[in-house]
Amino acid sequence: MLYINSVFICIFINIIPECLFAVSGTACPVLECWFVQEVSGRGGGLSVHMSQEESLMFISTEGFSEETKADLHPPEDICASRFYYVTDPAGTFCSASLDPPKGSVVKPKCEIYPFMPQASVVRWASSLTDSFQSPVYLQADWFSVAAQGLDQQLTVSNLMRSAPGSSEPRVILSVSSKTPVFRSRLGEQVLLDCGFWVDPSSPLHGSGFSVEWRYQFRGEGRLVLAYDGKNDRFMETSESGAELDITNLYETGNASLILEEAQVRHSGTYICTVYLPHLMAQVAVDLEIIGEMIVCLNIDPYEDSEEIICLGTLPLLKVPLELGIH
């Protein structure tokens, strides 16, 4: 669906409309999502399970009038309570990677979760809520949306707020990365993209923020970097050679992680988390280090070995490669 001078054009394919909603020259896709929430088990008790419902997010950078909503004509096979008319002033949902070609089987991934604002327990974000009071502003319906674009071009985590019972949420905090999967050669500088945006009309804008980068690999993790933006200080960590561009962090919300020199131990998943008072959103970036790797194969089980040396550009893993031939 294209919105141009209040004229709507919509193409329906297999009931779900292949639509775009464009505002002021910016095309915003209609996102097909799953609404995911915990549901109590049948017959009472303490057991819970996750339920999934189909949902649609219609997106505008300027908001919706009753007239424009009436002209959208959403499909009838999705519950009307799962239609969301999202105002996204920054256009974080308007990326081309979230807009699949018409008729495409492969589509972006999108999940919506209920979100409960709460004070952070980590030291570098605790100063954001040192008053121990929950603002009236938080008394609303909050949703967390996780979306992944096509071809690993984008990952987005947005927090949305709406009046209780309203289907018109507004994006308040957006955290995104244009490099969900990043490959770097051994020894090169690494830049893991992460950016955030806070709605200027929100009372949370200008109230302080914190940024955290964590590393995970096969169940193990460590804190790479933590910055307390309210008090302008870095927390001490055991990681060396990791930094932020503080100037860009404040001017543009660029929270990208800079690793001075790629090493084998850097391979793994990095999680960028941005904290606001009572809110947080995060995205994950997978880093793969590639380089020349020597593989030696022992083809003689009786120790009179011969070695075959192979050179190639391969992913470097932090595990030994063993091959036995019997």
N, C-alpha and C positions, 0 to 999 in steps of 0.2 A: 504494500500500500504506500503510495506517495501522497504526501500532503503538500500541495502547491497552491497557494492563493485560495485556501479553503475548499479546494476541489480534491475529492478522494478517488483514487483508482485502485482497485483491489483485484488480484488474480487468485482464484481459489483452486487448490490442487489437493485432492484427497481430503476434502473437508477443511483441513487446517490451511488457512490462507498463507500464501507466500507473500508477505507484506513488508513494506518499509514505511516507516513514519518519519517524514522529513520536516525539519523546522529550520527556518532561516538558512537553507542551503545545506544543512547537515542531515545525512540519512541515518536514522536510528532503526535498527531491525526490531521486529517483534520477536521476543525471545520465548521459546518453548522451554519450560522449566518443570522440575519436579518440586512440589512442596513437601518437605520432609519434616516430620515431627514425631515425638514420642507419644505413644498411646498406651493407656493402662490395659493390662491383660483382661481377658474375659472372666466374668465371675468374681471380679474384685481381686484382692491379693496385691502383692508387691511387684509382680512381674510386669514388665513393659516391653513393647516392641515398637519398631519404627514403621510408620505408615507413609505411603507416597501417593500424592495426588497430582494429576496433570494440571498445569497452570500456564497462564500466558502473562507476559509483561509487555504492555504497550509503553513505549518510551518517548518522552519529549524533553527537550532542553528548556522549554518555556512553560510547561504545564498544560492542563486540559480544561476546556470549557465543556459544558453539558452538550453543546452542539457537536463538538468534535467527537466526544465519546459516543454520541448517538449514531454517528456516521461510520463507526468502526466495524460494526456487524461481526462480532466474534463468533466462533463456531459454537453450535449448540451442544456438542458432545462433551464439553468441559464445563464443570460447575461454575456458575457465575460468580460465586464467592472466591474463586481462584483467578479472577481477572484483576490484574494490578495495573493501574495507570500511573506510571512512575515519572516523576519529574527529576531529571538528571542534568542540572545546570552545567556541569563540566563535560557532559557528553561521554562519560567513561564507558557507557554501554553502547556507544554509537560507532564502535570500531568495525571496520570492514571484515575483520576476522570473525566477528560474531554474526555475520550476515552470509549464510551459505547460498550458493547459486540456486536458482529456481529448480525444483525437482531433485535436488541433491539428497542422497540417502544419508551421507555423513553430515551431521549437524553439530553446532557447538554444544558443550555440556553446560547445564545450568541447574543449580539447586537453590531453593529458598528455605531458610530455617527461621523459626521464631528465635528472637534474641532477647536476652535478659541483661540490661545494663548492670554493671557491678564494679566496685572499686578493685583496682589491680593490687596483687599481693607482691609483685616484684619490686625490689628496692628502687630501681631507676624510674619507676612510674608511680610510686606511692605518694610523691609530693603533689601529684595532680589532684588527689582527693584528700588532702590533709585536713579538710574541714569536717570530715566524717558526716556530711549532710548530703542527702540525695536531692538534687535540684528538681523543682516542679517540672522543668522541661523534660525530664526523663519519664514522666508519667504519660506514656503513650504506647502505641504498638510499635515494636521494633522488629526488623527483619534483617537477617544476614543473607546475602546472595553471593554464591561462588560460581563463577563462570569461566570456562576455558574456551579460547578461540580455536579456529581451524588451524591445522598444520603447526601447532605449537607456537603460534605467533603472539599469544596474549593469555594472561591469567589475571582475573579481577576478583577482588573481595570487597563488596560494598555493604555498608550499613545504611538501612533506610528507616525513616521515622514517619509515622502517620498518626492522625488523631484516632482515638480508640474506635474501632469498628469501621474505619474508613478504608477504602480500596485505592486511595491515592497517596502512596508514600512518596517521600522525597529523599534523595540520596544526601546523607550528612557527611559520611566519611568514605573515601574510596582509596584502596590500596591496590596497586597493579604492577605487573612486570611484563615487559615486552620480550623478555628472554626466559621463558619457563624452562627451556633446555639450552644450556650454553656449553660450548666446547672450546677448550683453550689448549695451546701447545705448552709443553713443559718449559718452565722458565719465563714465560711471558706474563705481563701484567693482566689481571682479570678484572673485569667490570661487570658485576651482577646487578642488573637493572631492578630498581624498586622505586616507585614514586607514590606520593599520597596527596590527597586533596581534601580540604575541609570546607564545607558550605559556608561562605562568608556571612550568610544571613542567620546562621546558627549562633546561639550564645556561647557555644563551645569554641567557636573560632577565636583565636587569640588567647585562649585560656591555658595554653601550654600543651606540649606533646612529648613523647619519648619514642625512641626507635631502638629496636633490638634485632640482632641477627644471631640465629642459632644454626648449628651444624648437626646433621644427623646422618649416620651411616650404619646400616644393619643393626638397628636397635640401640646404638650408642650415640651419644650426643654431647655437645659442649657449647658454652656461650662464646661466641666469636667477638661480639661487640655490643655494647649497650650505651646509649647516650640519653642523658636526662636533659631534655630541651628546656624545661622550666628553670633549671638551675645552671644550665650551660656547663655540663661536666660529663666526662666519660667515666664509666665504671671500670675498675681494674679487672682485667681478664688475663688468662695465661696465653692468649693468642697474640702473636706478633705479626707485623706486616699487614694489618687490616685497618682500614680507615674509611671515613666518610668525607665528602666534600661539604664542609659546613656552610660555606657561602651559598652553594646551590640548594642545600637542605632548607635554608630559611627563605631563599628567594623564590624557589620553584617547587619545593616539596620533593626534591630529588634525594632519596635516601639510599641510593645505590651503594653497594659494598665494593670497595677497591682492595684487591689482594695484590701486593707488590710483585710477587713472583709465584707462578703456579707450581705447585709441588704435588707429588703423587698423593700425599695425605689429604689434599684438598678435595679430591673426588668425593661426591656425595650430594646430599640435599641441604640447601640453605633456606631457612625460613625467615622472612622479613616481616616483623610485627610492628605496627604503629599503634601507640596508645594515646587516647584522649581521656579526659576525665570520665570515668565509668564506661568507656568504650574501647574496643580494640578490634583490629582487623589484620589479617596476615595472608601472605602468598608464599608459595614454595618455588624455589629455583633449583633445578638439577644441574650440577657442574660435572663435566666429564673432561679429564685431563688426557691428552693424547701425546704420543711421542714415540721414539724408536725403542723397540723392546727386543731383547735378545732371549730367544727360547732355545734351551739345550735339551735334547732328547737322548736318554740313555737307552740304546737299543740292545744292549748286552746285559742280561740278568746276572752274569757271573763276574761283574766288575771290570772285565777287560772292555771298557766302554769306548764307544765312538760318539762323538758329538756332532750334531747337525746344528749349525748356527743360522738362524733366520732373522733377518732384519726387516722391519716394516713399521708403518705408522698405525698403531693400535691403541685402543683405550688402555690406560694403565690402571691396573687394579692393585689394591693393597693386600692381596692374598697370594700365597705361593702357588705356582702351577706345577702339579705333579702328574706324571704320566707313567704308568707301569705297563710293560709288555711282557707277558708270560707265555 
